[in-house]
Amino acid sequence: MGEMKAADRVTLGLAFLRTMVRIREFEMHARIGYDRGEIPGVVHLSIGQEAVPAGVCANLRRDDYVASTHRGHGHCIAKGADVTAMMAELFGKTTGTCKGKGGSMHIADFSVGMLGANGVVGGGIGIAVGAAQAARLLHKDAISACFFGDGAVNRGPFLEGLNWAAVFNLPVLFICEDNTFSAFTRASDTTAGKGPTARAEAIGVRALSVDGNNVFAVYEAARELVEGIRAGHGPGFLHAPTYRLDGHTVFDKAPYRSNEEVEYHRGDDPVALLESRLHAWGVDGTQLDAIHIEAREEMVRAMEAARKAPSPSEADAFADVQLIGAPR
C-alpha cells in the first residue's frame, strides 16, 4: 500500500467500505427477518468478519470460482451475487438463487463463480480443488478461492484438499477465516501444534498470515498469493484471524464467552477501523454516511421483494433433482 497514490488509496478504501457495509446490512436484515419468523431454518451471521471477503474477492475475476461455508453471505456478496436473490433464498422463495431450496447455508450463484455455501464444515475445500482441477483440464486460467473456518483445519478435507492441490500444482487460494471459535468451542482448545499456517506449510503450500480485520492488509496479502497462483506457482494459503461479534447462529447467545471479551473485540470492528482510516485520509463523514444509507435501503428493498415473491409449489420439490432411472 506504500506505493499506492493517495487518491487511489481512498478510492480503493471506499470500494472496500461499500462491500463491507453491504455485507453487514444484509446480515442485520437477515437477523430481522429471522426474528420476525419470516426466514425458516438457521442463519449464521458474519458480522465482524467483513474485511476478509472484501479484501480477498477484490483480487478475483468474475470467472474465478469461490467455495464458501455455512457462514457465507459475505463471500457471496463480495463475489458479486445479487442480494435480492440471496434474500429471497433465505425466505425460501422461488426467486431465490436456488429457487428457495437451499436457504442460508446453501446459496450458490454460478453466474458469478459462486459454487455455493456449504453446511458441512470444510465441505467447500474439495469443491474448490475440483473446480481448479477442471479449469486445468479445460485449459482455463481461472482460479479457485476456498473460504473455511478454523474448525475445518481439524477435518479430513483440509489435509486431502491441500495435499491434492499441492501435488498437482493447482490454482487454488485457501482462506482460513480464523474467528477463534469452532461453533461453541474455542479452536485453541481443539487444535494442536502451531496452527493452520504451519499445517499448510508442512504440505508445501505457500502461506501468509495477516490481520483479518484490516481490509487493506487482507487485500495486499491475497493479491500477492493470487499473483503467484496465476503465474503457475501452485496453491496459496491465507490465514486471516478475525472475530465474529455474534453467536454461532442467530439464536446463539454465546454464553461460552464473556461480555468483556466481545466488547474488547468490538474495538477491532473492521468497518469502524476502515472508516477511521478514511476519516484520517480526509474523507467527509457525510460521504461515509451515504454508503450506510444506500446499503440499508438496498437491503430493505431486498426484504420487501422477498416477502412478495411466490413460495415454491409442491411440484417444485420434484424439479432440479437427479434422474436415477426410468419411471416405473
Order of alpha helices (4+ residues) and beta strands (2+ residues): alpha-alpha-beta-alpha-alpha-beta-alpha-beta-alpha-beta-beta-beta-alpha-beta-alpha-beta-alpha-alpha-alpha
